[in-house]
Amino acid sequence: MKPPFLFLAALCPLLLRAGAQTALAPLKYLTIPLGKIKPSGWLMDQLKVQTNGLAGHQHEFYAYVSQTDWMGGNSYYSNLEEAGSYCQPHSNQCKSFRFPVLRPLSSRFNGVLGPEVNTTKPRYLWGRYPFMFGAIQMLEYDPSLTDQVVTALHKFVVVANAMLHAGQGVDAWAQTRWEDFVMVLQWLYDYHPNGKEDLLIDTMKYLKWTGVPWEKVFSEQNPFGLPLTWHGVNMAEGLKALPSTYRFTHNQTDLDVASKGWDMLFEYHGRPSGIYSADEYLAGLEAVRGTELCLVVETMFSGSYLYQVMGDPKFADRVEKITYNALPATLTGDMWSRQYLQQQNQIAAKNMNPNPFPNDGAYSNVFGLEPNYPCCTVNHPQGWPKFITNAFLMTPDKKSLVHLYLGPFETTVTLDSENQVKAVVDTQYPFSDVLTTRITATKAFTYYVRIPSWVVGGTIAIDGRVVQPVAPVNGLQAVSVKAGTTLFVLNLPAPVTTGMFSSSSGHSVPDFTSITESRPHGSIAVHRGPLHYAFDIPRNQTVLARNAQQPLAVDLQFDATAPWQYAIDPATLKFAPAAPPATLPSPIFDSGKPPVSITVSACPISWPIAGDTFAAPPPTNPTCTGSARTIRLTPFGATKLRIGEFPVVQLG
């Protein structure tokens, strides 16, 4: 039986011929080659912790990343290429994956990427997409490989195009994740077309019309209406589909539907940690339902791409929120163990009885090597590196540099007219409101820095002059940089809120009196700036399993050792920053490590447990069962057991 959307392939030329463009629409912002953006400070330490953890060592003992497993090995390899540009120990690991595939490609007749010896597996397209992303990153970091990589990719395009025209190569995964291949084709078109522009665009069209029609998935009339696309990670990857489609259709509706689909996804399934819920399939708003780690990193990637195509600051705001909350929350501080599913209210990490996840196993919230499924083990290392590689962008004319994601970074680039620019950002953000940026340039130009939507009363001081209020346009503050050195200091304070402000185009001074976040059962979540705050439940741990080849790879059970059943009075929320240390603790995303917290008055309440391992929904209109006290809330990403959505009381 042919895949359900495959019959559209025959209609593809007719569907797209009318009014079709022969050139791709330009991007709003251009990415900077891998290796040109470097993390520093606590963020560099985070990369080192990841490299020294499961992400940097699983190739030594974990069978799922072997070269005989094309999907697992390719996902891991693609992530290694990015991480390797920051942490050099990865370089030999990358080579061990890349060269057995690339070396014979220049002479291989059929141009197929990947091993096909001694296998009866059908030749499907999707499993090769992660490798192609990794190959592009490899080329950017090591331009001497350009001819080899570009030749290999173009040969594969010929094979893939013929397969698509013949109705071959499209399985269920290729139907939902075709946009990844389209992005590779568009990279070839933009930088190495080799006179094959028509073939590249034809292949893009066939991929779209043999795949899931995402414009229907994100329709307001039938939100998330196609059964296969209810899968959370497919949804995360599919967020890239319509912006990639727009580049060859030039159809504004593609962008409008993509933007609305993003908003609907978070309206119906969003989490205060920035991400949405899907314990395999989309899971609604209840705080006990799960979010898959693969979903977290894929949504970060998609949000970055949406911003590059559309330029709406709401995408960048949410990616930053996800990165500084949902991503670290689902890994142990040393990054040797990860969850399959994280919960907003998570009172234990253990074999759950009964299981609140209808489509995943009861072991899904254990921190370990591969709880439930192995995919997140090989895929999670892309999160931090992709965030870093998209932290700076260029305008399409290459005359300006854009600092998109805030944190400790530096970048060295050559802008238009051979303008050599270096930008160094010294900050402890998001654990501080202050960012000091030093820019050296051979010629004057306009530098842009994103001002997040949650900032109130932000200021900028350039070269020691009078402090001025920030005045962003479409989320970006323009800074006039002179030839030589320019130094500017940003102060980006934010109020404590019980709603997460989500910007739309062109925010300047948001109206925080209108911020509301509807959580189920009348509960609330606490935010300040990019950080979501939660009650860090004291815990003990039990080692459930230890890998025989690598004893640091352990499965951990966490149990609460103190009460967590509190209601809070939101009128008493108070930001409590500590004196900033010269160097932040390592690893920063672990219990007691961040130097910021929020205090709040609370009282114990009756809050039942569902089964014996997870919290019931937050009680509505609770009554105190004990005296009021002050509790401390800390950044969500540093908690491993937590309450992130609280019942509300008035304590007078």
N, C-alpha and C positions, 0 to 999 in steps of 0.2 A: 504493500500500500504506500502511495506517495505521501510525503508530509502534507498536512492539511492546507498549507498556504502555497504549495508548489505550483498549483495550477495557475497562479497569478504570473508566474515567470513568462508564460507564453504571451501574456498581455502586456508585459513590461514595455516593449518598444512603443506600443500604441498609447499606453497610459502616460508616458513621460515625453513623448515626441512633441506634442502640442505645447508650444511656448517654452520648450526646454532650452537651457543655456548651455553653451559649450565650454564655459569657464566656471571655476569654482568661485563662490562668493568669498570675499576676504574675511579673515578673522578680525574681531575687534582688538585682540591683543595677541602678540606672538610670544611663544615660549623661548626660553634661553637654553642653549645646549647643556646637557648633563655635565656636571663638574664645575660649571661657572658660578654656581651658587653654593655657598658653604655655610653650614650651621656653626655656631660658636656657643660659648657659655654652657648653660644647662642643656640646651638643645643638642649640642655636640656630645655632651655626656650621655644623653638619651640614646643617641645613635651607637655609642660605644657599649652601653648596657645591652642594647638589642644585638649587637654583633657578638658580644660575649655570652649571649643567651641562646635560646632555642633557634632563633633565626639564623645565627651565624655558624651553628654546629650540626644542624640536623642532617646535612649531606654526609656526615661521617658515620651515621648509624641508622638513619631512618629510610626504610626501603621505599617508601612512597615517593621520594624525590630521585630515585634512580633513573638513569637514562632509558630504561626499558619501560617506565611509566611516563608516557609522553605528556599527559595532562599535568600530573604532579611535578615532574621534572621541569617542564616549561614554566609553570607558575613560579616555582622557586627560582629558576634561573633568571627570569625577568626581574624579580625583586632583588636578586643579588647584583645585577648590573647597576641598579640605582644605588644601593647601599655601598657597593664597591667604590663609587666615586668619592665617598666620604671616609670610609674605613678600609684602608688598603689590603688588610688580610683577605678580603673577598676576591681579590683579583685572580688568584690561582683557581679558586673555586669556579669563577665565571668561565675561565678558559676550559676547565674540564667539561663543562656543559656545551660550550659554543663550538669548539673546533671539530669534534666528531661529526657534527651536523654540517658546518659550513665548508670544511676543507674539500669534500668531494663535489660541492654544488656547481663549481665552475665547469665541471666536465660531465656531470650527471645529465643524461639525455632528457628524462621526463620532467625535471625541474621540481619534483615533489620535495617539500620540506619534511624532514623527519624520518625516523627509521621505519622501514616497511619490509624488513627481512624476517622470515620465519614467523609471520603473523597471519591470522585469518580474519583480523579485524577489518571491517569496511573502511574505506578511505573517506573520512568525514573531514570537513574543513575546520571546525571550531577548535579542536585541540591544538592547532598550530598558531592560533592568534596570540597567546601569551609569549610564545617564542619570538614572534615578529616584533612585538613591543620591546622585548629585551634586545633584539638585534639592532633596532634603531637607537636605543640608549647606548649600546656598545659602540656604534659608529660615532655618535656624538662625542663620547668620551675619548675615543681613539680614532681620529679621522683617517689614519692610514688604512683602515678596514673599509673605507667607503666603497671602492669598486667591488670588492667581494660581496659585501652585504647588499648593495643596490642591485647587482647582477642577479644574486640569488632571489631577492624579492620579486624582481621583474619576471624571472623565469616561472616563479610560482604563480604569479598573476595570470600568465598564459594558461597554465594548467587549471587554475580555479575557474577562470572564465569559461573554458570549454566544459568543465564539469557542470557549472550552473546552467549553461545553455542546454546541456543534455539531461537536466533534471537530476543531477547526482550531487552527493556531498553534503546534503542538508539534513541533519538530524534535529531532534528537539532542541539541543543546546545551540546549534547554529541558527535555528529559527529565532531564538530570543537574543542571541549575542552577536548578531551580524554587524552591529555598529562598530565593534572593535576592529574588524577587518576594514570597514569603510574608513576608519580613521587612519589606518596604515596606508591605504590607497591614497588618501588625501595628502598624507605626508610625502609620498612619492611624487604626487602631482605638484605639490608646492616647491619641493626642493630638488627632485631628481626625476623629472618626467621622461627624459630620454626619448622624446618624440612619441610617447605612447599615451598621450592625453585621452584620446578617444576610447582606447581599450580600458583605461583606468576608470573613466566615468561610466562606461557600459557595465563594468563589473560592479561598481557601486550600485547602479540601478537594479541589477539582477539580485544582489544581496538583499536590498530592501524588499523587493517584490516576491522573494521566496521566504521572507521572514515574517515575524509577528508585526502586524500593523499597529505600531505604537500610538498613532493618532487616534485609533479606536480605544486602545487601553486607557488613555488619559482623557477620554471624552467625558464631559460633565453629565451627559445623558446616560452613560453607562460606565461609571468609574470603576476601573480595575475589573472589567467584565470578562476577560478571557481567562479561563481556568489556569492554563500553564503560567501565565504572567502574574498570577497571584504569588508565585514564588519570590521570596524577598530579595535574594541576590540577583535573580534575573531582573527584577524591577530596578535594583540599584544600577546594574549595567545598562538597562534599557533607557535610563534617564539621558544617556548620551545620544540616543538614536535620532530623535527629531532635529536637534541642532546639527548633527552630521548630515542628515537628509537635506536640511536647508541649504547647505553649501552647494548642492548640485541642482536643487529645484528652484532656488531663489524665492521660495514661497513663504511669505511672512507668517502665514497660518501655522507652519511648522514650529516657529519660535513661540508664537502665542500659546499653542497647545502645550508645548514643552514647559513653559513657565507656569501655566495653570495646573498642569499635571504635578509639577513639583509642589505647588502650594496645597493641592488636594491630598497628596500623599502624607504630608506632615499634619494637615488638619485632621485627618481620619485616623492616623496611626503614629503621630509624632510623640517624642519623648522629651522631657526637660533637658536631657543630656545632649540634645541636638539631633539625634538620630531618630529612626522610626522602628516600630516593632515588627518582627516577622520571625516567629519560631517555626521556620521553614516557609510557612505562608503568612501573608499579612495578618496581623494579630490584634489590631485595635488599640485602645488606650489604657487598658488595665495595667497597673504597675507591676503585676507579677508575671506578665507574659514576657517572652524573651526576644532578644535581638542578636542575630548571628554576627560573629566577628568578621566573616567575609563581607557581610552586608555593610559593615562600618567602613572598611577600607575602600570598597567599590563605590560607595556613595561619595566619599571624599574625592575620589578620582573623577567621578561624573560631575560633581559640583564645580571642580576646577575647570573642566572642559566647558561646561555651560557658561561660566563667566568669560572664558576666552572667546566664545562665539557671540555672546549676547551682551556682556558688560554690565549686567544688573548686579548691584552690590549685595542683594539678598543671598546670592549663591556663595559669595566669599564669606559673608558673615556666618552662614550656617556651617560651611566647611571648617572654619576656625573653631566654632563651637563644638563640633563633633570631634575634632582632633584633640582638643584640650580637655575633653570630658569622656565621651564614649569609648575612644580608642584605648587610653591607658586603663580604664576601669575594668576591662575584660582580660587583662594580663597581670600576673604577679609583678611586683616591683622589679625583680631581677630578670623578668621576661623569659624564664625557663618553663613556665606553665601558662596555658591559656584556656579560656572557656570556649565552648561552642556557642552558648547563649548567656548573655548577661540580663539581669533584671533591674528595673528601676528601684523596687523594694526587694532586697535580697537578704534574707535573714539566715541563710545557710547555703553552703556549696557542698552538696553531697548527693548520693543516690536518692532521688526524691520519691516519696511515697505518701499520697498519690502523686502522679506526675501532672503538673499544670500545663505541659506542652503537648497538645494533641497529636502533633506530627513528628516529634523528636523524642529520643530516648530519655529515661529518667536520670541518666548520667550527664545530661547536657550542660549543667551549670557547674560541674566539677572543674577545677583548674588542673590541667594535665597535658599530656603529649598529644592525644587525639580523642578527647571525649566526643562521643556520638559519631562524627565523621572526620576524616583527616584533612579535608580541604582547607580549613582555616589554619592548620599548622603550616602549610606551604604558602598560603596566600597572605597571611597577616603581615609579613615583613615589608610589604609595599607601602603601608600606611604612612609612617614617618618619612621615608625617602621621597615619596610622591608629594607630600606636603611641602617638603623643602624645595624640590625641583620646580614647583609652581609658585614659590613665594615671591619671585620677581618676574615681571613680564616686560615686553617692549611694545610701544605703539606700532601700528602697521608701517609707518614711515621710518621707523627705527631712529627717530629723533629724540624720543623720551624713554625714560626708565620708570617702571611702576612697581612700587613696593606694595604687594597685595596682602600677604599674610604676615602679621606682626609677630616679632620674636627676635632672638639674637641671630643675625645673619650677616654675611658679607658677600658681595658679588663683584666681579670684574668683567666688564663687557666693552665691546667696541660698538658705539652707536654710529649713526650716519655721519658722513664726512670725516671718518677716521677719528671720531671723538672717543678717546680712551677714558673710561669712567670706572672708578672704584667707589663703592658705597659700603660702609661699615656701620652696622646698627648695634649699639651697646645697650642692652636692656635685660631685665629679668622678667619681662612680660611673658605670660599673663599674671605673674605673681607680683607685678609692679605696674604702675600706670605710666611710668616715665620711659621714654625712648630717646636716646641721643644718637644722631646720625651724622657721620662725617663723610663728605663726598669730595673726592678729588677728580677733576676733569680737565682735559686739555682745551675744551671749548665750552662756552656758556650753553645751557640747555634748561628745559623745564623737567623737573623731577616730580613725580606724583607719589603720594603715600595714602593708603586707605585709612579713612577715619570710620571705625565701626559704628553701627547704628545705635549701640547702647551708650555711647559717650555723651555726657552732659557736662558742659562747662569746659570743654577741651581747649587747650591753648598751644601756641607755637611761638618760639623765640628763635630768630635766625641771626647767627653771628653776634650773639650777645645784645641784640637790639631789644626794643620794648616788646614785652609779651603781648601777643595778639590772640583773639579768639580764632579757633579754626573755622574755616568756611568752605567745607567740601562741596564739590559739584558732582552729582552722581556718585557720592561716596568717596571721591578722591580730592585730597588737598594738593594744590599746585604749589611748588617751591621753586623759585627762580635761583638756579645754580650758576655761579660765575666760573670763569676759567680759574683754575687754582683750587683752593680749598673752601668749602662751605660747611658750616656746622650748624645744625638746628636741633632744638630740644622740643619734643612733644610731651605734653602732660594730658593724659586721656582718662580722667576719672569717670566713674559711673555710679549711679545710685543702686542701692539694694532694692530688688523688685521681687514680686511673686508672680511675675509673668515674663515670658521671653519675647522681647521685641524682635520682630522679623521685618527687616527693612524691605521697602520696595524702591523703585527707581528714584534717585535724587533726594535721599534724606539729607537734612542739614541739622536741624535741632529737633529731635523727635519729641512728641508729646507723651511723656511718660505717665500722665494721668489717665491715658486711655489704654495702657498696657493691661491686657487680661490674657490669661492662659487657662483654658477650660480643662481641668483635670477631673476625672470621674469622682463621684461621691463627695463633692465639695472640698476635696483635698487641694493643697497648694504645693508649689515647688519654689525654691529660693535661688536667686541669681544675683550675681554682681559682675558686670563686664562680661568677658567671654566664659567665665566659670560658673557652673552650676554647683550648688553646695548641698551636702547631704550629711546625715548623722552617721559617723563611722562606728559601726557596732564592734566593740571589743570581741576578739575571737581567739580560739586556739586552732591548731591544725593537726591533722592526722595524715600520715603518708599511706595512701591506699595501694600504690604500685610504684615500682622504680625500674626504669629501663635497664636491662641486663648489660647493654653495651655502654650506656652513658648514665651514670648514677645521678647526675644533676637533673635529668629529665624525669620528673616525678608527677604522679597524680595526687592532688591534695584535697582533703576534705576540710572545710572550715565550719566551725560551730560557734554560735554566739555564747559569750561568757558573761554578759550583762544585759539588763533589760533594754529593750528598744521600743516598747509600746508607749510612745509619747504623742501628745497633741501640742501644738505650738501656738503662741499668740503672735501673729504677724506684726502687730503694732510695736513689738519690742525688738525687732530685728536690728542688729547693730554690727556694722563692719568692724573687725578687730585686726588690723594689720600689725604684724610684729616688726621690730626694727630690722630693716633688710640686711641680711648677712652679705659679706663680700662675695662668698660663693655659696650657691644653693646646695643643699644636701643631695646625695646620690644614693639610690635613684629617687628623683624628686616625686614621682607618682607612687608613693607608698605611705602607709599610715603614719601620721605625725610629722611628715617631712615638709609639706608646703608651709611657707611663712605667713599665710593669710587664713583667716577664719571669720565666721559670723556667729555672734552669740544671740540667743533667743530665750525668752521665758517659756517654760514647758511644764506640763504635769503628766504623771502617769495616767493611763486610761486602760479600760478593758478593750483589748484588740485581739480577737481570736486568731489562732493558727489554723490554716486549712491543711488537713492531714497532719503530718508531724514535721514538715520541713519547709513550708512557705507561708507567708502572711496572707491572711484574708484581706479583702478590700479595705481600705481605710474607713473606719466607722464615721458615719455622718452625724453631726451634732453630738460629739462625745461628751461624757461627764468625767471630771477629774476623780480619780480614785486615791489620790495622795496629794501631798503639798506641792506647791509650785517650786521650781528650781530653774537654774540657768544651764542650758546645754550648749555645746559648741558644734557648729557645722563646719565641715572642711571640704575642700574641692572634691567633687564626685570622682574624678579620675584616680585619686589616691586611695579611695575606699574599695574594699573587696567584699565586705558585707556592709549593707547600708540601708537606711530609709531615705529616699529621695523625694517622696510625696507624702505630706503630713496631713492628718486631720487638724482642724482649727478649733481653738477655744479663745475666749476672752478672759484674761486674768486680772484685768483692772489695774 
